[in-house]
């Protein structure tokens, strides 16, 4: 009976985590779950092409923002470009790892290949989100959720002195904290 309660409690703890995933990633993972091992390599190749297209699109948005000299937009889009490039590296590494696991004779190979493919699926989903965020940065004409602070000038000699700390109290407190 205790073991059942423990499994029930563990299941109840894990359910909110499953609902916390965004719909795009969940859809991509569901699509991936229906693929066989033979279909994983074409899936990975298509995913890598999609991420490469995302990199090109965000680079194009960055070029436009730089030409228009929109500092906050450029910072916002550059941040998303960095994200997409990192996701591209993750997907490329996972593709190579997945291919190695598919070709290996290891009994855990198919499981490890599916795990690498799930990393690719997450990278595709996140790259789509980054493209949408980049478009939002460009459309809004501001930095989106990012805050950019411009600081002009140098050190200022008119900095006020910090007030001195008062003398610490001496002796016992007037009332005991344990009463």
ChimeraX attribute file (.defattr): number of C-alpha atoms within 10 A of each C-alpha:
attribute: neighborCount
match mode: 1-to-1
recipient: residues
	/A:1	5
	/A:2	7
	/A:3	8
	/A:4	9
	/A:5	10
	/A:6	11
	/A:7	11
	/A:8	12
	/A:9	11
	/A:10	11
	/A:11	11
	/A:12	11
	/A:13	11
	/A:14	11
	/A:15	10
	/A:16	10
	/A:17	9
	/A:18	10
	/A:19	10
	/A:20	9
	/A:21	10
	/A:22	11
	/A:23	11
	/A:24	16
	/A:25	19
	/A:26	17
	/A:27	13
	/A:28	17
	/A:29	18
	/A:30	13
	/A:31	12
	/A:32	18
	/A:33	12
	/A:34	9
	/A:35	12
	/A:36	11
	/A:37	16
	/A:38	9
	/A:39	11
	/A:40	20
	/A:41	18
	/A:42	11
	/A:43	18
	/A:44	24
	/A:45	15
	/A:46	13
	/A:47	22
	/A:48	22
	/A:49	14
	/A:50	16
	/A:51	27
	/A:52	16
	/A:53	14
	/A:54	23
	/A:55	24
	/A:56	15
	/A:57	16
	/A:58	24
	/A:59	19
	/A:60	13
	/A:61	22
	/A:62	24
	/A:63	15
	/A:64	15
	/A:65	22
	/A:66	16
	/A:67	10
	/A:68	11
	/A:69	11
	/A:70	16
	/A:71	16
	/A:72	20
	/A:73	28
	/A:74	25
	/A:75	21
	/A:76	25
	/A:77	30
	/A:78	20
	/A:79	16
	/A:80	25
	/A:81	24
	/A:82	15
	/A:83	17
	/A:84	27
	/A:85	18
	/A:86	15
	/A:87	25
	/A:88	24
	/A:89	14
	/A:90	18
	/A:91	26
	/A:92	19
	/A:93	14
	/A:94	21
	/A:95	24
	/A:96	15
	/A:97	16
	/A:98	28
	/A:99	18
	/A:100	14
	/A:101	20
	/A:102	21
	/A:103	11
	/A:104	13
	/A:105	10
	/A:106	11
	/A:107	9
	/A:108	11
	/A:109	17
	/A:110	18
	/A:111	15
	/A:112	17
	/A:113	25
	/A:114	20
	/A:115	15
	/A:116	23
	/A:117	27
	/A:118	22
	/A:119	20
	/A:120	30
	/A:121	25
	/A:122	19
	/A:123	27
	/A:124	28
	/A:125	22
	/A:126	19
	/A:127	26
	/A:128	18
	/A:129	17
	/A:130	23
	/A:131	23
	/A:132	15
	/A:133	18
	/A:134	27
	/A:135	18
	/A:136	18
	/A:137	24
	/A:138	22
	/A:139	11
	/A:140	11
	/A:141	16
	/A:142	19
	/A:143	21
	/A:144	19
	/A:145	10
	/A:146	13
	/A:147	11
	/A:148	13
	/A:149	7
	/A:150	6
	/A:151	6
	/A:152	6
	/A:153	5
	/A:154	6
	/A:155	7
	/A:156	6
	/A:157	6
	/A:158	6
	/A:159	7
	/A:160	6
	/A:161	6
	/A:162	6
	/A:163	6
	/A:164	6
	/A:165	6
	/A:166	6
	/A:167	6
	/A:168	6
	/A:169	7
	/A:170	6
	/A:171	6
	/A:172	7
	/A:173	8
	/A:174	6
	/A:175	7
	/A:176	7
	/A:177	6
	/A:178	4
	/A:179	4
